[in-house]
């Protein structure tokens, strides 16, 4: 049974940092490219970062490039998103997604506010 469980969200002030994690199980994690998406209130879910199965290739959407870093630890079956210089417009529910299985996690809330 495929499971993706996000954690690490919370309330942070503008300019602050957070690191999200996504624990994967039920599939061969090191064979799946993985992505982070986010969905703000009243908006569609948007893709923000992608990492290849090996971790050698990464790409980012324009709103987060230079501020967010996607990474993975295949030995721990875990995906990460390091978020720096957070802005109020980064407030959203953040989801991880497995390209190989098509599964989504349930998300973790990130709120950027003073």
N, C-alpha and C positions, 0 to 999 in steps of 0.2 A: 504494500500500500504506500503510494507516494505521499510524502508529507513535506511541507515547507513551512517553517515556523520562524517568523520574524520577531526580533526583539531589539531593544535599545532606544526606542522612541521616547519622547517626553517633551517637556517645556524647556525652551532655551531662549536666552535673550538674543536680540540681533547682534551679529558679529561673532556669536559663539559657535561651538562645535559639538557634533554628536557622531557616534559611530553605530551604525545599524548592523545587525547580524541576521543571517538566515540559515537556520540549521536544516539540512536536507537529509531525507532518508527514503528508503523504498525504491531507489533506482541507482544506477551507476553514475554517481555525481561527477566523476572525472571524465565522463564522456559527453556531458551536456554543457553547451554554452548557457550562460545565465544572465538575466537582466534584472535591473531595478526599474520599477515604474512608480508613479505617484498619482494620486487623485485628490485634487483640492475640492472643497465644497462647491457644488454647482457646476463643476467642470468635468470634462472627460478625462479618463485615465490617460496619462502620457508617459511615454518611454523616456528614461533619463540616462541609462548607462547599460553597456553590454560588455561581457568578458567572455573570451573564448574558453573552451574546455580546459586548455592547458594553462590559461592565464596570460599567455604571451601577447594577446591582442585585446585592446580595449577601445571603446568608443563612447562618446558622451553627447548629450543634446546641448544645444547652444546655451540654454539658461544655466547650466551647471558646470560647463567646462571651465577648468582652472580652479574650481572650488571643491568639487566632489571627486573622490577617488574610489573606484570599484576594485576589489581584490577578492581572492579566494584562497582557501587552504584545502586542497583536495585530500590531505591526510585526515582532516577533521570534518570533511563533508560540510563545509561552512562557507558561505558567501558574505562579504562585508561591503559596507558603503561608508566611507569616511567623509563627513560633511563639514566643511569649514566655511567661515565667513557667511553664516546663515542669515537669510533675509526673511522678513515677514511673508513674502510671496512664496517661500519654500514650505509654508504650512500646508500639510497634506497628510493623507494616509499613504504610507510607503509599502510597496509590495515587491516581493521577489518572484521571479518566473523562470521556470525551466523550459528552455527551448525544445529539448528532446522529448519531454513528456507532455508539455502544454499545461502543466499544473501551475497554480498560483498559491501563494500563502494567503493568510487571512488579513495580513497587513499590520502595521504598527503606526500609531499616530505621532506625528512630529508637529509641534506648535512653536512658532518663533514669534515671541512677543515680549515687550518690556512691561 
